[in-house]
Amino acid sequence: MNMINQALCGPPRPPPETRLKKTEDRLEAHFANVTFESAIDTRCVEDEAAKRLGEVGTFLKIPAEEITVLGKIGEGTEKRVFEALWKGQRVAALEIFGPSMAWELHVQKRICEHAVLGTHPHVVRIYGATDDNRYILNEYAPLGSLTNYDGSPSVLSRRCPPYAHYPSAKLLAAAALQVAEAAAAFYDAGLLHRDLAARNVLAFAFDDRDVLVKLTDFGLVADRRLTVGGASTLLTAPYKYGWPEKHAMGTRWMAPEAMPDGDFAFDDKTEIYGLGVVLWELFSLGAVPYGDLRNDAIPAAKRSGAAPDVGELARTRGAATPAVRKVLAACVEQFAANRPTYAELAASLRRLRDSDGATARDMAAPDASWTPLSPRVAALDPAYALDPRALALAAAPLPVSDLAAFGVKRHVLAASGDAVFAVPLLSEAFCDDLVEELVAFHRSGRETSRANSNNRHSMRVVELGWAGFLEPLVAGFAAPLSDALYGAKKRTGKRNALKFAHAHTVHRVCEDHTRRSPLPGSNRGSKHTDQAALTLNVNIGGEWKGGGVKFFDDAGNSILVPHERGRALVHPGRLVHQGTKLTEGYRLNLVIWTNR
């Protein structure tokens, strides 16, 4: 998979064993006197050679006789990379063989001539192709790749004693940020890189005084533009873009949903996963991701939630702080919806860089302590907070024969007979209060701890002081409602009564309406069960179309239950269910788990 593994070497080309020794000596010389006490200068380092060699924004046709090839410095599936001289400067000459040449020429020309990518400080500079189309010329990286797939000397493999001091979190986060900015620029340009890995990152400076890395290797770039009937649109959802024939697959770097034996679909979230693996490679000093697994075991391991081995992060001797590990874990989440956006990842990496790994949070944000704005949130006022029909049903004599008289809608799974009830529970005014609390908490810069594995944007609401109304809500009303809904003939005794266990929010936001939603969220979900005897999933606000909750039984049957504001979908926690996508807008829900 390694397309551009550049190492230091000079003409004339010596034998392989001599070249290897020279590479080791020069890398050692570069790092021998590096100290890690000064602050990183993260300004863009101008490439003067690039300015001299090629006109920015123009993919040149270069006479082949102007190129002097010095020797091979790397080889991939369908590519060889040579060190060459052009106009007195070192360049990397890429020789593409097989059916990929036409696509590579197209992609590199598009990148070169793109207004942003062509001059991006963290995308390798492209000059053009020789007039016989044998070579594509890129800028030459003096330090080579961050890692080499064949294990030969590289930037990261020389970052630990006896060759050099251990790198700081500041340095490694700065490098990761530059790669993330390059990947985001590709996405904004309508492209997906699809081969994000440390071996495809070239180093031009790499110490605590200065760091400059650039993304390279464009053989797997996918175009997000889809043209149908003359109309062109940019794809945002996962899409099967295809794969070059006979091209190797770097499953160690690929997201679970992008695996060739899975959906084999790519989008911005699969790119974020790749950036997470690059972050891991940086903080493990170039270890092999999932190094303890065979290639054929990796897809199943990833789909079961396996992440790169955090034990390897000890190689950087403390640089992989808890804050670094938190960012890494978010990027390689099993569920795509839980991974950060490009902007969120860049913000976290910037904070890691500026704090030398101490925090990924906004350092101006206050601590997480919070006092509810409204006393009605801090303590339950049933007459104000509850729908009158819920109050009446909770007090009704058992058994209740006509649930519809209390506004209850019953949905039944045919094979199992399990029922899901849509119950009017909270008043409009109280829903407004809850949304106001959530928005104020979010805008304050605070965060709660992670609510569960399915919802990265969710809030654990007991940390907002909501236990004061949730506990009496469950004990005084959810428990008698359960008796009425499930046909009890007498009230459940205190020993078996429902008790409050946990509550969190779910923020569903359609991709085209992220700016309208007062809270960040996602429009993706996965099948799951709840760790609850009985779940109450209450819609508390939003403006949306489509979506709902789909429930499944063991026979493969399903029912789709829509959400309505103030209504709780009441169901056994053991039922497999999945939130379906909105077609428009956003929706905010409060999910309450109860146990006996």
Secondary structure, 3 states (H helix, E strand, C coil): CCCCCCCCCCCCCCCHHHHHHHHHHHHHHHHHCCCCCCCCECCCCCCHHHHHHCCCCCCEEECHHHEEEEEEEEECCCEEEEEEEECCEEEEEEEECCCCHHHHHHHHHHHHHCCCHHHCCCECCEEEEECCCCEEEEECCCCCECCCCCCCCCCHHHCCCCCCCCCCHHHHHHHHHHHHHHHHHHHHCCEECCCCCHHHEEEEEEECCEEEEEECCCCCCEECEEEECCEEEECCCCECCCCCCCCCCCCCCCCHHHCCCCCCCECHHHHHHHHHHHHHHHHCCCCCCCCCCCHHHHHHHHHCCCCCCHHHHHHHCCCCCHHHHHHHHHHCCCCHHHCCCHHHHHHHHHHHHHCCCCCCCCCCCCCCCCCCCCHHHHCCCHHHHECHHHHHHHHCCCCCCCHHHHCCEEEECCCCCCEEEEEECECHHHHHHHHHHHHHHHHCCCCCCCCECCECCCCEHHHHCCHHHHHHHHHHHHHHHHHHHCCCCCCCCHHHCCEEEEEEEEEEECHHHCCCCCCCCECCCCCECCCCCEEEEEEEEEEEEEEEEEEECCCCCEEEECCCECEEEEEECCCEEEEEEEEEEEEEEEEEEEEC
